[in-house]
Amino acid sequence: MTALPRRRRAGPFLALLLAAAMAVTGCATDPAAGVTVKAVQFPWSAAQLTTAILGQVTATHPELGVARLDPIQVGTSLGWAGAQRGDVDLLSEVAMPNQEELAAAADERMNLVSQTYDDAEQGWFVPTYATQPGQPLEGLTSVTQLNDYAEALGGRLVDAAPSFITTGLNAKRLAGYGLELEQVTSSEAAQLAELRRAYEAREPILVFLYHPHWVFAEFDMTKLDEPTPYSPECFTTSDGACSLPPYSAWTADSEWLRQEAPAFHAMLERFRLPIPDIEAMLKAVDLDNEDVEDVAARYLAEHPDRVAEWLGENA
């Protein structure tokens, strides 16, 4: 992982984005009704769902001291630069250890609160059908074999968006393993469209994927083995020839928000979402094209006991 400067500051672009978001959502709420929270929403569906769930919980529980969440969707580096600058109050889907250096650079203003989920696997996957006898990837089980299958894979690793921290890590992994594959990035939507096209045509493809994700409810995918387990030094002082770490998603809030809405902060300390629940919601959003807010509302209605746990009512 490339080290970031400890005092990297956000440019005027983030301030303009935040100003635009505030203009769209309206003026500040009556302080007596609670504070307005500027929330970074990272550009993947699990982040949108988490933000929607938190927003709806606060809207129906004024005792938390938050009148409204104002989400603004930006990439990881820009979102953390805003946190470091003090432009945002909440990050609801912080992938660790992927974002650990970004979080460390902003720790004077923004602190991790608790894990929403953990032990989420990420890595390089191929369609299971392509590894079966007589198929183009027969015998492929490990990332170290990929040069032998480069022609069948079109010489490509189909990666996600350039803003993902893992995109930089995957570039290091390709070089570290000495793989003769081109890293193709654009957007996650484009990546998944290409995966769907290959899958429906029963063609081989190599993609970076992560849990939680709807793709595992739709496609039978096989994760390639990694000979070397993850260590932090692998992406800093070593060559990057190691596995990506299983990660956890955290909430993070600002010192200001902790002081102004302590009940909301206490709720974040109890906020948990099981990965199977998230993947079921992701399927509804990303495959069934349901509105994120509708899916979040249905989840809250179907899980009142979980909401009660977040609110500390079961203590």
TAMORA-V831083 format. One line per field, one symbol per residue. ss: DSSP state (H for helix, E for strand, L for the rest). psi: psi as a letter, one per 20 degrees, with the letter a starting at -180 (. if undefined). burial: b if it has 9 or more other C-alpha atoms within 8 Angstrom, else e. A space follows every 50 residues. Layout:
BEGIN
ss->???
psi->???
burial->???
END
This chain:
BEGIN
ss->LLLLLLLLLLLHHHHHHHHHHHHHHLLLLLHHHLEEEEEEELLLHHHHHH HHHHHHHHHHLHHHLEEEEEEEELLHHHHHHHHHHLLLLEEEEEEELLLH HHHHHLLLLEEEEEEEEEEELEEEEEEHHHHLLLLLLLLLLEHHHHHHHL LLLLLEEEEEELLLHHHHHHHHHHHHLLLLLEEEEELHHHHHHHHHHHHH LLLLLEEEEELLLLHHHHLLEEELELLLLLLHHHHLLLLLLLLLLLEEEE EEEEHHHHHHLHHHHHHHHHLLLLHHHHHHHHHHHHHLLLLHHHHHHHHH HHLHHHHHHHHLLLL
psi->pppqqhkpqqaigghgggggghhgiarqqphhirqppoppoqlqhhgggg ggghghghhimiiijphqpnqporrgghghhhghhjirhppimoopjgjh hghhijihhpqqfrphrrlpqqbpqqphhiirpirhkpiphqhiihhijg ghjjkqooabqhiphhghhhghggghikplqpooqfqhghghhhgggggh ilqqqpqprqqqqhhiihqoqppqqphprqqhhhjfiaijmrqqqqrqpq qqrqhghhhhmhhgghghhioqpqghgghghhghghgikqpghggggggh hilhhgghghijij.
burial->eeeeeeebebeeebbebbeebbeeeeeebeeebbbbbbbbbbbebbbbbb bbbebbbbbeebebbbbbbbbbebbbebbbbbbbbbbbbbbbbbbbebbe bbbebbbebbbebbbbbbebbbbbbbbbebbbeebbbbebebbebbbebb ebbebbbbbbbbebbebbbebbbbbbbebebebebbbbeebeeebeebbe eeebbbbbebebbbeebeebbeebebeebbeeebbbeebbbbbbbbbbbb bbbbbebbeebbbbbebbbbbeeebeebbbbbbbbbeeebebbebbbeeb eeeeeebbbbebeee
END
